[in-house]
Structures are given as C-alpha cells and as structure tokens.
Amino acid sequence: MGIATVMKNSPVSRSIPALVRKLLPSSLKTGPSLAWAGAFILCSVIILINMNSNLQYKGGFEEFEVGKVADRDVIAEQSITFRDEVATSLRIQAQERLVPAVFYYSEKVSEELQNQWNSFAALAGKHPGEEHSKEAYKLGLQSEFPGIFPDDILDLLYQSQERDEVLRNGAAVLGAVLGRGIYSVPQTGLENLNPDLVVLIRQSKDRIEQERVPLRNVITKNKVTEAVSAQIDAGSYSLLFVQIAPQILKPFLKENVFYSPEDTTKSIGAARANTEPVMKSIEQGQRIIKKGFIITEDELAELQALKMNQPGNDLPAIFANIIFLLFIFGMLYYFPGRRITGRDLTDSESYLVCGFSALYIAGSVLVKNISLQSIPGSVVVPTALVIMLPSILIHSRLALILAMVLPLGAFLTGSFDVPSFVFALVSGVVSSYSLQHTEKRMDLVKAGLVIAVANLMAMTAILLWQHSPAGVYPHSLFWSAFNGLASGMLVVGVLPPLEHALNAATVFRLIELSDLNAPILRRLFTVAPGTYSHSIMVANLAEAACQDIGANALLARVGAYYHDLGKMENPDYFVENQTDYNRHDDIAPRLSATVIRSHVKQGIERARQLGLPQKVIDIIGEHHGNSVITWFYSKALQQQGVDSKRDVVNVEDFTYPGTPPHSRESAVVMLADVTEAAVRTLQKPTAGKMEKFIQELIDKKVEAGQLAQSELTFRDLETIKKAFIRVLVSYYHSRIEYPKVALPNTSNPNVSNQVNSRKEG
C-alpha cells in the first residue's frame, strides 16, 4: 500500500501587511522563513562589525613616500604573509624565457621527399644499353627533374660502375638527415624564448613523442650541406659518393619540421600558471617604518601589504563572507524536513535549528579574536552541545547535517582555520552518532566521554600535523577533552526546558511518560479499570508490532497508554467498564454515539492540559480516524426502519471527529486498539481463528481508507498481523480445566487431620 503524505502549510505571519504578503513569494511568508532571514542579517552584521573592529592600523599611510624621512614608526601588530609583486613578476618573466619553442615533425613531408628520391633512384639506376647514349641518359633524368642536377654530376653517374651503391648510400644519408629534421625557423618570435633548447614533437598513429633538442643540434636549411657532410664523415663511403652526394641529395633535403606558435603560447601560459609567487612574511612586532629614516621602496611595499591586509579594506572578502553565509543558511533552510527527517519540521523545531545555527556562526566569529596559545579556536565552541540537542529533540540525521554544515560555515566565513574546522567537524559528527540507543539521562554523560575521546584523537592528529612542540600538547589535549565532557553535562541541564518548550517526544520524556505510576494513569486505573486494562494490552500489541516494522516502539507504547484518556469523563458508557448494566439501553443511538465520539476530543483536551508531546496527542486524536461507529449506526438504521417518523439517520452523527493516522505509530495503535477490543468477543480463541479475524479487521480499515496516509506498506501490515497474533496467543493461551472434587468437611477435626496427613504423605 502506497504512502500518502499531507503537506502542512505554515501560516503567514499576520504582522505583515496584506499587500506585502501578496507580493512576497510563498516561501518567505512563513514564520520560520522570516526567522532564517533575520538570522542571516544578524550574522552578516556581526561579521561586518567584527571585521571593522579589527582594524589594526587606525592612521593613514598616505604621508609615506619613497625618499622621504618618516615622521613616525609603523609596527606590525599581527603576523602576515604577502605576495611580493615585483619579485613575482621577475620570476614569471624568467620562467617564460626558459620555455623552449615547440616544433612539429611532419611525417607527410618526409614521406614525400623520400618518394621523390625513390623515383629519382629508380630512373637513375637504370643501366643504359648500347642503344642509349650518355645524352639520352641525361635527357631522361632532366625531363623528370629539370634544372636540378648539374651536367657533370650526371656524367659521373652515367660513367660510374658504382651507380647502384651510390644511390643506396644516398637513400641512407637522406633518411638519416630527414629523420633528425630540417627546421623551418621563423625570422621573429623566438627571441624571448629559451635560447638553448627547442621541443620537437613527433606524432604517429599510435603515440606522440616529445624530445628536447639543443639549439646547436638543430638543422636549418642553411646547414643542410654541413649535416650531409657530417653524416658522410661518420660512415665509410666511396670517394665518388663523397664527391657527388651533397649535390645529388640537396634537392631532396627540404624543411620537414615546422614551428607551432599555438603550442608555444600554451607552454608559456602553463609556465606562468605553475610559477609559485614570491612570498614575504612580516612578523608581529616587526618595525616596518622607522622614525627619522628615509623610506625605501621595499619598506613602502611592506607598508602597502599591511594596508591591504586590514579586514575593513578587503571588500572582496566581505562579499565572499556574505555569499558563503547565504549559501550555508540556504542549505539549512531548504534541506531539513522531509528530505532529511522524513517529515516537515514544526515551527518550533525550525526556530530551534535557526537559533542554534545563528548562535554557532556568530559565536565562532567572536571566538576568532580570542588568543588561545596555538589551540584551534573551535575548542572554545561547544560544537557537540549544538549538535546533540537537535539529535535528541528532532532527528539524528538532521544533527549529522548540522555537524557538517555549521563548521563549514564557520570555515568559509573565516572564523575557523583548517585545524579548527577539522576539530569541530570530528566533534560534531561523533556527537551526532553518540546518542543512539540512549534511554537514560546518564547516557548523555557517557556520550560526553565518547566525544572527549574523539576530541583527544582529533587534537593529537592536528598537533602532529602542525609539528607542534611538546609543550603545547598538555593544555591542548586537556581543553579538547573538557570540550566533550562539558558538552555532555550541559545537555543534561539544557535538555529538559527545551523538551517542554518544543513539546518534543524525546526518548527520555517518553520513558518518563511510560511510568505506570504516573498520577494520570493511576487515576485512569481507579476511574476506569477496564479502560486501563485495555490500554495496557493495546500498548503491548503496538510495541511488539512497531519493533517488528522498525517504527518507534516507545512512542507507540506511550500513545497506547494515553489514547483513551477521554473515557475518564464517562467511564460507565464504555463496555470494558460495564458489568451487568448497559447505560446505552436507555438512550437513543445518536446520543450514545455522541458520548462515544466525545472521548476523542476530551482525550485531546486532557492531553494538552497535561502537556503531553504533540506526537502522543496526534495518536489520541487519530486512533479512531474518521471511521463510523457501526454498532449504533446500525441500531439507528434499524429503528428508522421500524418507525418511519424518526429523523433521517445522518452518518456524520455516528462518525468519529478525528483524522486518519498520519504516522506508522498512530496507525499501529489504531489497529491494536480495534484488535484488542474485537478479540475479546471471540469464544475459545485459537491462533487460526485469531489470524482470520485480525485479517478481516485490517482489511476493513484499509477499505475504509483509514490507513491511506499512514506510511504503512502491505508488508508492514502482514508483519503487524503476525506480531498481534504472537502476543495474543501468549495472552489467551489454553488453560487446564480443574476437576470438580467434593472437598471434605473441615469442620470435623478427625477428617481434617486425615486430610492433612494425606497431604504430608
């Protein structure tokens, strides 16, 4: 069965004029929205005031100029690190000059030149016969390669018996020179690049190779002849080849390596981006300007750095803090609720989260100005306290979100440094999980011990990371542990008033309400003992079912204890409190239904007078839903059929005034209530008989739409039914029938002695 939810729209603040309410978007009309807006404005103002109040240098620096004599001292009141723009610019220029020019090797051009040589070698390598004269040989080559080769070179080729060897050696030398690359170097554009190196990139189909080539080894068009001669000198060749090789190869030695200005520009940009700026430090108490001395350029640069590091002068930082604060508060406003807790937060809960968030951010801003002797500032902030309270009062998942978002907000707004952020994050996350399965208030102190241990581990890691001296460890670790212990103990004192202020159904308050010695339950036992017994049984059924489906079993038990408080007003009108006389026999069905229906409203009123949590009040108001009181409705219909003069029967007069359950716990109490009351009517109940009967009861509730908004699934209903059967079977277990034996007359002493002697025997 699907889950249907009802969105609860918060009322618009009545203090806003009607015209303004119409103009505002709907998300800003609620009280919590205005509270979040006010918290954002408050924290923004505190941040701005804090930044302006931290101006370290009240006097202006306009009177200081290079070459003038200083008329006063300027002393740094805080340590700062700043970027030396002049030195950084010189470093960037030097790094740019070290960037080598980028060239690409062209495989295509190299292949074309090799093919041209192969064509020439194929034509020149033919051995002319008697029918071909020298002139015909030369004309054949010149027709394919006109004006390229001198006649004397062609004559030597024609006459040489080593023609094939010469051509083979030429191909080898050509391939070697082209393989090294002949560079096409531009006339301008390389003067501001590395004077000693270039980068050669070779790209093939499957890989890219990059090679740094010394500039002295680069072959240009003007150095081709030298490159050929060097290649020949490195080998062993014939005299003829040495003589004609430069002339033969020269036409085929063309540029095949080309300059890439785009890649060179990218390399320059990368070098500029990767260059570390030159940083200088000014220590606290350092005298920047000395009275009576001439001001130098370096001193004026340091003075300008001090001025730029004044908080009030850093407008970008101010806007950044406001944006970060808006981002943090926006997350805390939109994400809590159904996205995190599975339900909408009440206005009181929203105010609580808003107030804690504002106090945490504002407090971290103020703590920033406290000198803590190398201890992270977050040690002073009770992060665990701020996280534990929402975890208990609202939901642990919401507490986890706060544990991550609030320290992040303090960090982004500049209140926490990295060590403070890490410490607060660890303390908050651990505190959000340290309260699981807590049932006694002493467990809060135990949770404080767990947080203290986590704080000690986090602080130890921070001190090791910072390479802190050994003297820092004792007081740092002490205050870290104290932070966790104090948070746990403060929760014990702060929680009770917040529980009542929010009317929250915390586990501690529910445990207190589950005490059967509570005055209201003792009065219920006295006034309506049948209702009291019924409530105890319903509580057992509801608790067992909620445990099996993973719902809040404690809430269901407490809700079952108090669900029929309204019956205390007229206990004799309810069948469980009646003996032989039924008051409904003397009144009309409509009046009987009115009395029965009223116990829901009266129960809600009494619960509010007692200050019960809203979740318990919801169970009281929803345990009958808006179902029809079928017994009296049927009786009214029968009387209408007998006496036609009676008023027409209106089903609304026989309908409970509540709403169908909106939670699993409320729905389980409804099913437990009807099951416990109905099973009492079974004669000799067995497991099979009860299973069939309970299934019919559940089906009727489903068909009547009483569970449509309860978030229960069909699997849950089957689990609930089995839990009910398990509890009821153990309660209605079969008992032996004692035999009817005629007891002896104990008034006769002799008989009495005989009986006693038999017992002893």
SVG drawing of the C-alpha trace seen along z (x, -y; Angstrom):
<svg xmlns="http://www.w3.org/2000/svg" viewBox="-44 -64 132 105">
<polyline fill="none" stroke="black" stroke-width="0.4" points="0.0,0.0 1.5,-3.3 2.2,-6.1 0.2,-9.3 1.5,-12.4 -0.1,-15.7 1.9,-18.9 1.4,-21.2 1.4,-24.8 2.7,-27.1 0.5,-30.2 1.6,-33.5 2.8,-35.9 -0.1,-38.2 2.2,-41.0 3.0,-41.6 0.5,-43.8 -1.8,-42.1 -0.2,-43.9 3.3,-42.9 2.1,-39.3 0.8,-39.2 4.0,-40.5 6.3,-38.2 6.9,-34.7 5.1,-31.9 8.4,-30.5 9.0,-33.8 5.6,-34.1 6.1,-31.6 7.4,-32.5 10.5,-30.2 11.4,-31.8 11.4,-35.2 13.4,-33.8 16.1,-32.5 16.2,-35.8 16.6,-37.6 19.4,-35.1 21.2,-35.8 21.0,-39.5 22.2,-39.3 25.2,-37.1 26.1,-39.3 26.0,-42.4 28.2,-40.7 30.7,-39.6 30.9,-43.2 31.2,-44.7 33.9,-42.3 35.9,-43.0 35.7,-46.7 36.5,-46.5 39.7,-44.5 41.3,-47.4 44.9,-47.1 46.1,-50.4 43.9,-53.4 46.2,-56.0 46.5,-56.6 49.6,-55.8 49.3,-58.5 52.1,-60.6 54.7,-58.0 56.7,-58.3 59.9,-56.8 62.8,-59.0 61.1,-61.0 62.0,-60.9 59.4,-59.1 57.9,-61.1 56.6,-58.1 57.1,-54.4 54.8,-51.8 54.9,-48.4 53.1,-45.3 50.6,-44.3 49.9,-40.9 51.9,-38.5 51.1,-38.4 52.4,-36.8 52.0,-38.7 53.0,-38.4 56.0,-40.4 54.6,-41.6 57.9,-42.9 59.9,-39.7 57.0,-37.5 56.9,-39.4 60.6,-38.9 60.3,-35.2 57.4,-34.8 59.5,-36.6 62.4,-34.3 60.2,-31.2 58.7,-32.4 62.2,-32.9 63.0,-29.3 60.1,-28.0 61.5,-26.3 59.9,-26.9 57.7,-24.0 58.2,-22.4 56.3,-19.6 57.9,-16.9 55.9,-16.4 55.8,-12.8 53.9,-13.7 56.6,-16.0 59.3,-13.5 57.4,-10.7 57.0,-12.9 60.8,-13.7 61.6,-10.0 59.2,-9.2 60.9,-11.8 64.3,-10.3 63.0,-6.8 61.6,-8.0 65.0,-9.6 66.9,-6.5 64.7,-4.2 65.3,-6.3 69.0,-7.0 69.7,-3.4 68.8,-2.0 71.8,-0.6 71.7,-2.1 72.3,0.4 74.2,-0.2 71.1,-1.9 71.2,-4.6 73.8,-7.2 75.0,-9.4 73.0,-12.3 69.8,-10.2 70.5,-9.1 71.0,-12.7 67.9,-13.9 65.8,-11.2 66.7,-12.4 66.4,-16.1 63.0,-15.5 61.8,-14.3 63.9,-16.6 64.6,-19.6 67.3,-22.0 68.0,-20.3 71.3,-18.4 74.5,-19.8 75.7,-18.0 79.0,-17.0 77.2,-15.1 75.0,-13.3 78.1,-12.5 79.7,-10.9 76.6,-8.8 76.5,-7.6 80.1,-6.6 80.3,-5.1 80.3,-1.4 79.2,-2.1 75.9,-3.7 73.7,-1.4 75.8,-1.6 75.9,-5.4 72.1,-5.5 71.7,-3.2 74.1,-5.2 72.3,-8.4 69.0,-6.9 70.6,-6.1 72.1,-9.5 68.9,-11.2 66.8,-9.2 69.2,-10.0 69.2,-13.7 65.4,-13.9 65.0,-11.8 66.8,-14.4 64.6,-17.0 65.2,-20.1 63.7,-23.0 61.8,-25.9 62.7,-28.6 60.8,-31.9 62.7,-35.1 61.0,-36.6 59.1,-35.3 61.8,-33.2 63.9,-35.9 62.0,-35.8 62.1,-32.0 64.7,-29.5 68.0,-30.4 69.4,-26.9 66.6,-24.4 63.6,-23.6 61.0,-20.9 60.4,-18.6 57.1,-16.7 56.8,-13.6 53.2,-12.3 52.4,-8.9 49.2,-7.0 49.6,-5.3 51.8,-7.6 53.2,-11.0 56.9,-11.5 58.4,-14.7 62.1,-15.5 64.2,-18.4 66.7,-19.3 69.7,-21.5 69.6,-24.5 73.2,-23.8 71.9,-20.4 69.1,-21.9 69.4,-21.6 68.2,-24.5 68.1,-25.0 71.4,-26.8 73.0,-23.9 71.9,-21.1 75.2,-20.7 77.0,-20.6 74.6,-18.0 75.2,-15.8 78.9,-16.1 78.8,-15.2 76.7,-12.2 79.1,-11.1 82.1,-11.6 80.5,-9.4 80.4,-6.5 82.6,-4.7 81.7,-5.6 83.4,-5.6 85.3,-8.6 82.7,-9.0 79.9,-9.1 81.7,-11.6 82.2,-13.8 78.7,-13.8 76.5,-13.1 75.9,-16.8 74.9,-17.8 72.6,-14.7 70.9,-14.9 70.5,-18.7 67.2,-18.9 65.6,-16.3 66.7,-17.9 63.8,-20.3 62.3,-21.6 60.1,-18.9 60.0,-20.4 57.7,-23.5 57.2,-25.9 53.9,-25.8 53.1,-29.2 49.9,-27.9 51.6,-25.2 54.4,-27.5 51.9,-30.0 50.2,-27.2 53.6,-26.3 54.2,-29.9 50.8,-30.1 51.4,-26.8 54.8,-28.1 53.2,-31.3 50.4,-29.5 52.8,-27.0 55.2,-29.6 55.0,-30.0 54.7,-33.6 57.4,-35.1 56.0,-35.4 57.4,-37.5 56.5,-37.5 56.1,-40.2 56.3,-39.1 54.2,-40.5 56.0,-43.4 58.3,-44.0 59.1,-47.7 58.2,-48.4 58.9,-52.2 61.5,-53.7 61.1,-57.3 63.8,-59.6 64.9,-57.2 64.5,-57.5 61.7,-55.3 62.8,-52.7 60.8,-51.0 60.9,-47.7 59.5,-49.4 56.8,-51.1 55.8,-47.7 55.6,-46.1 53.5,-49.1 51.2,-48.6 50.9,-44.9 49.9,-45.8 47.3,-48.2 45.8,-45.6 45.6,-43.0 43.3,-45.2 39.9,-43.5 38.0,-46.6 39.8,-47.2 39.2,-43.7 35.8,-44.3 36.1,-41.0 36.4,-39.1 33.4,-40.9 31.2,-39.9 32.6,-36.4 31.6,-36.0 28.1,-37.2 27.8,-34.8 29.1,-31.9 26.8,-32.8 23.8,-32.9 24.8,-29.5 25.0,-27.9 21.8,-29.3 20.1,-28.4 21.1,-24.8 19.9,-24.7 16.6,-26.2 15.7,-24.0 17.2,-20.7 15.8,-19.9 12.3,-18.5 11.2,-15.6 14.5,-15.5 16.3,-14.6 13.9,-13.6 11.1,-12.2 8.6,-14.8 8.1,-18.5 9.7,-20.3 7.3,-22.2 7.7,-25.9 9.3,-25.4 11.8,-23.0 12.7,-25.3 13.2,-28.1 15.5,-25.9 17.6,-24.9 17.7,-28.6 18.7,-29.8 21.5,-27.3 22.9,-28.0 22.9,-31.7 24.5,-31.4 27.1,-29.0 28.2,-31.2 28.1,-34.4 29.9,-32.7 32.6,-31.4 33.2,-35.0 33.6,-36.3 35.9,-33.4 38.2,-34.2 39.5,-37.2 40.5,-35.2 44.1,-34.3 44.3,-30.5 48.1,-29.8 48.2,-27.6 44.9,-25.9 42.3,-25.7 39.5,-28.3 36.8,-25.6 38.0,-24.1 36.1,-27.0 33.0,-26.5 30.7,-23.7 30.1,-22.1 29.0,-18.8 26.3,-20.6 24.9,-22.3 24.7,-19.0 23.5,-16.8 20.4,-18.8 18.9,-18.6 19.8,-14.9 17.7,-14.3 14.9,-16.8 14.4,-16.3 16.4,-13.6 19.9,-12.2 20.2,-12.7 19.4,-16.4 22.1,-16.5 24.6,-15.0 23.8,-17.6 24.3,-20.3 27.6,-18.7 29.0,-19.1 27.4,-22.3 28.0,-24.6 31.8,-24.0 31.9,-24.5 30.0,-27.8 32.5,-29.0 35.4,-28.0 34.1,-29.7 33.3,-32.9 36.9,-33.0 36.1,-32.2 37.8,-28.8 41.1,-27.9 41.8,-24.4 42.7,-22.9 39.6,-24.5 37.4,-23.2 38.8,-19.6 38.4,-19.6 34.8,-20.9 33.9,-18.5 35.1,-15.5 33.5,-16.6 30.1,-17.3 30.0,-14.1 30.8,-11.9 28.3,-13.7 25.5,-13.1 26.0,-9.4 26.9,-9.1 23.3,-9.3 21.9,-6.2 20.1,-3.8 20.2,-6.2 17.5,-5.5 18.6,-7.3 19.9,-10.8 23.1,-9.4 23.7,-8.1 24.3,-11.8 27.3,-11.9 28.6,-8.7 28.2,-10.3 30.3,-13.2 33.0,-10.7 32.9,-9.3 33.1,-12.8 36.0,-13.6 37.9,-10.6 37.2,-11.6 38.3,-15.2 41.6,-13.9 42.3,-11.8 41.5,-14.7 43.6,-17.2 46.6,-14.7 46.4,-14.4 46.2,-18.1 49.2,-18.8 51.3,-16.1 50.3,-17.6 51.4,-21.0 54.7,-19.7 53.8,-21.4 56.4,-21.4 55.9,-19.0 54.9,-21.8 51.7,-22.5 50.3,-19.0 49.2,-19.0 46.9,-22.1 45.7,-21.4 44.6,-17.9 43.1,-19.0 40.8,-21.6 39.9,-19.2 38.7,-16.6 37.0,-19.2 35.0,-20.4 33.4,-16.9 32.8,-16.3 31.3,-19.8 29.0,-19.4 27.6,-16.1 26.9,-17.6 25.4,-20.8 23.0,-18.7 21.7,-17.2 20.8,-20.6 19.6,-22.3 17.5,-19.4 14.5,-19.4 13.4,-23.0 13.9,-22.6 11.8,-19.4 8.9,-21.2 9.4,-24.3 9.2,-22.3 6.8,-19.8 9.2,-17.2 8.7,-13.4 12.3,-12.6 13.2,-9.1 13.8,-10.5 10.4,-12.1 8.6,-9.1 10.3,-6.9 9.1,-9.2 5.5,-9.1 5.6,-5.3 5.8,-5.1 2.5,-3.4 2.8,-5.1 2.1,-8.5 -0.8,-10.2 -3.0,-10.3 -2.6,-6.6 -3.3,-5.7 -6.4,-7.8 -7.4,-6.0 -6.9,-2.7 -9.2,-3.9 -11.9,-5.5 -12.0,-3.2 -10.2,0.1 -11.5,1.8 -10.1,-1.0 -6.8,-0.9 -6.5,2.9 -7.5,2.4 -4.8,-0.4 -2.1,1.8 -2.9,4.6 -3.1,2.2 0.4,0.9 1.8,4.4 0.4,5.1 1.5,1.8 5.0,2.0 5.6,5.5 4.3,4.5 6.4,1.3 9.5,3.2 8.9,5.7 8.4,3.0 11.1,0.7 8.8,-2.1 9.2,-4.0 8.0,-1.3 8.4,-3.6 6.2,-6.3 3.6,-3.7 3.5,-2.3 3.1,-5.7 0.5,-6.7 -1.4,-3.5 -1.3,-4.2 -2.9,-7.6 -5.1,-7.0 -8.3,-6.6 -7.9,-9.3 -11.2,-10.8 -13.1,-7.8 -12.4,-9.0 -15.2,-11.6 -18.0,-9.0 -16.4,-5.6 -19.7,-3.7 -20.7,-4.3 -17.9,-2.1 -18.3,1.6 -15.0,2.6 -16.0,0.7 -19.6,2.1 -20.7,5.1 -24.4,6.1 -26.0,2.8 -25.5,1.1 -26.4,-2.6 -26.9,-2.7 -30.0,-0.6 -31.8,-3.7 -30.8,-6.3 -31.1,-6.9 -28.4,-5.5 -27.5,-9.1 -26.9,-10.2 -24.9,-7.0 -22.7,-7.8 -22.2,-11.4 -21.0,-10.1 -18.7,-7.6 -17.3,-10.1 -16.7,-12.7 -13.9,-10.6 -11.5,-11.5 -12.0,-15.3 -11.9,-15.0 -8.8,-12.9 -7.0,-15.6 -8.1,-18.3 -6.9,-16.4 -3.6,-15.5 -3.0,-19.2 -3.7,-20.1 -1.1,-17.5 1.4,-19.0 1.9,-15.7 4.1,-15.8 2.3,-16.6 3.1,-13.1 1.2,-11.5 -1.7,-13.9 -1.8,-13.0 -2.1,-9.3 -5.0,-10.2 -6.8,-12.2 -6.2,-9.6 -6.6,-6.2 -10.2,-6.0 -9.6,-8.1 -12.8,-9.3 -14.4,-5.8 -18.1,-5.1 -19.4,-3.8 -21.1,-0.9 -22.9,0.6 -25.0,-2.5 -25.3,-3.5 -26.8,-0.1 -29.1,-0.3 -30.2,-3.8 -30.9,-2.4 -33.0,0.5 -35.1,-2.0 -35.5,-4.1 -36.9,-1.1 -39.3,-0.3 -40.5,-3.8 -40.7,-5.9 -41.5,-9.1 -38.0,-9.1 -35.5,-11.6 -33.4,-10.5 -30.1,-8.9 -27.1,-11.0 -23.9,-9.0 -21.8,-12.1 -23.6,-11.9 -22.0,-8.4 -18.5,-9.3 -15.5,-10.0 -14.3,-13.6 -10.6,-12.7 -8.4,-12.3 -6.9,-9.1 -3.4,-8.3 -0.5,-10.2 2.3,-8.1 3.1,-4.5 2.9,-4.6 -0.5,-6.1 -1.8,-3.6 -0.4,-0.7 -2.1,-2.0 -5.4,-2.2 -5.1,1.5 -4.0,2.6 -7.0,0.8 -9.6,2.4 -7.9,5.8 -7.7,6.0 -11.3,4.9 -12.6,7.3 -10.7,10.4 -12.3,10.2 -15.6,11.2 -14.1,14.5 -15.1,17.6 -12.2,20.0 -9.8,18.0 -7.2,20.1 -4.3,18.9 -6.1,19.8 -9.3,18.2 -7.5,15.0 -5.4,14.8 -8.5,14.8 -10.3,12.4 -7.5,9.9 -7.0,10.0 -10.7,9.1 -10.3,6.2 -7.2,4.9 -9.0,5.3 -11.9,3.2 -9.6,0.4 -7.9,0.5 -11.2,0.5 -12.4,-2.5 -9.3,-4.4 -8.1,-4.8 -4.5,-3.7 -4.1,-5.7 -1.9,-8.4 -0.1,-6.2 3.0,-5.4 2.4,-1.7 3.0,0.8 1.4,4.2 4.5,5.9 4.2,3.8 0.5,4.9 1.5,8.5 4.2,8.1 1.8,6.2 -0.7,9.0 1.9,11.7 3.0,9.6 -0.6,9.2 -1.1,13.0 2.1,13.7 1.2,11.5 -2.5,12.5 -1.8,16.3 0.6,16.0 -2.1,14.0 -5.1,16.3 -3.2,19.5 -5.2,22.6 -5.7,23.5 -6.5,26.8 -9.9,27.4 -9.7,28.2 -11.9,31.3 -14.8,30.8 -13.9,32.7 -16.0,32.8 -13.8,31.4 -14.2,33.0 -15.9,31.1 -13.1,29.4 -15.3,28.6 -14.7,32.2 -11.3,32.4 -10.8,36.0 -11.5,35.6 -9.3,32.6 -6.4,34.5 -6.8,37.2 -6.7,34.8 -3.6,33.1 -1.9,36.4 -2.6,37.3 -1.0,34.0 2.1,34.7 2.2,38.2"/>
</svg>
